[in-house]
Every structure is written in C-alpha cells, then in structure tokens.
C-alpha cells in the first residue's frame, strides 16, 4: 500500500505542473487559478482518501509492545 500511495502522491505532485503552466499560458485571473487548484486538490484528496478507505487491510500497523513476543 505504501508504494501505491507514493505513486498517487507523485502523480498528484507532477500533475499540478501542467495545470499551472496552462493557467499561466491562458493568463487566468487569480480567482480562476485558485479555484482550479482547489478543485484539483480536492479531486486528488478524494482519490487518495478513497484508496485508503478501500484498502484498510493493506495499511501497516505497529505491533503491540504489551503482548507476547513471537520468537
């Protein structure tokens, strides 16, 4: 799961660059650019959150220190 989440974060980080270049090329106003980045971030957070919610079994957890140790 860590690898899958890393890939999604990297895609989100790389994907913002073309969006910002496009907004700069069309000379978008501040409000439009802010709204576009906000929508992009919301969609990305939804995708990553959905993945995390549907793959709960893959989330690594720390072992309890109070229980018996396995040898």
N, C-alpha and C positions, 0 to 999 in steps of 0.2 A: 504494500500500500504506500509505503514511503516513496518508492520510485514513481508510482502513478501520480501521487500528489505533487512531487517535484516536477514532473513533466507538465502537469496542468499549470503550476505556478510559472514555469519558464515560458510556456505558450502565452500566458496572460501578460507577462513582462515584455516579451518580444512583440506581441500583438498591439501593444499601445503605441509603438513607434510608427507604424504605417498610419494609424488613426491620427496621431499628432501631425505627421507630415501632410496628410490630406487636409486637415483643418487649417494648417498654415498655408497650404497651396491655394485653397479657396478663400483665404482671408476671412475666416469665420469670426464673428464677434465673440467677445469674452463669454457672454451668456450661453451662446450655442456651443462653444467649445467646452464649457463647464458641464453643460447638460449631456453632451456626447460622452465625455469621460466618466461622468456619473453613471450613465446607462451602461457603458462598457464595464465599469467596475461592479455594478450590481449584477449584471449577467454573469460575470466571472465568479463572483462570490456565490451566486446561486448554483452554478455548475459544480464548483468545488464543494460547497456545502451538501449538495445532493449526493455527490460521490461519497463523501464522508459518512452521510447518514445511511446510505445503502450498503456500505461495506464495513459495518461495525465489527465484524468478525476478524477483519484484517488489521485492525488497529492494535499495535503492540502495547502491552501494559507491563508495568514493572512487577516483578514477583513480590509477594508479601514477605517481609522480613520476620514476621511474627510466627509464621507457620514452620512446619518441619522442613528441614533442608533435604533435598534429594541428593544422593551421592551416586 
